[in-house]
Amino acid sequence: MAVTLMALVAIALAGLTARVSTVARQAVAERERAQVEELVLAGIEAARAKPAAGGAVELPASLREAGGSLKVTPAGGRVRIEAAVGRTRVVEDVELAGGGVKVRAPSAE
């Protein structure tokens, strides 16, 4: 009886541990995705401010330490924005026309 009870407790603890680690991984992925979306918006604003300027955009130290990067590459009337934080990376081609922004081809990796 005691062995069966210990086995049931061990199975319950294993299931609980697996669930907690899954929730933690999902939270990290969602946080990275939100930060990448903010970086894309920052890239659009950087491209609007200086349409001809390209290259890496300077990020705060805390974001760089988390693996964050933002690169803006102008090409004609379009701008390619590459944003990454941790394992999440997004590349978007946007068209800057008349003060507006038109997203052309988003892709996430």
Buried (B, 14 or more C-beta within 10 A) or exposed (E): EEEEEEEEEEEEEEEEEEEEEEEEEEEEEEBBBEBBBBBBEBBBEBBBEEEEEBEEBEBEEEBEEBBBBBBBBBEEEBBBBBBBBBEBBBBBBBEBEEEEBEEEEEEEE
